[in-house]
Amino acid sequence: MTAKAKLAESNFASLADMMSAYAEEAVRMAWSEHRQRLDLSESSVDLLEKILDGQSAEDLEFQTRLWGSYFGEVIRRRFAGEWEFSQYPGGGVAAVPTLLVRGSRLYPLVKVYRRLTLGEAENLPAFYKMVTARLGELPPVN
């Protein structure tokens, strides 16, 4: 069974558990398929950008979930955020995984989808720096 199928068939206890499982799979795939060591650190956002720069828009839903979960977990861990489902502003009716951080809602999966479909203009490290500036330069949460 592929990792994609295994994740798709899993029953997760919570959204947080699902996002964590996809992020863990992203770490595994980053190494096995791209020889990049993702470690959920801030510096790994640059490596994630390299991986996404070489991705085609194939299997967009899975790639968005995989890499978006990873990107979201980096942010969540840095700022002690929480996952929830909410509607993307101006989006359709479907709720999407959203990070609630210090009163702000962030949509890392939407950002990764835009990076995959719109290209370099949706640069993840630049977005991460903007998020860090807006949320404040507090020390990392352990």
Order of alpha helices (4+ residues) and beta strands (2+ residues): alpha-alpha-alpha-alpha-beta-beta-beta-alpha-alpha
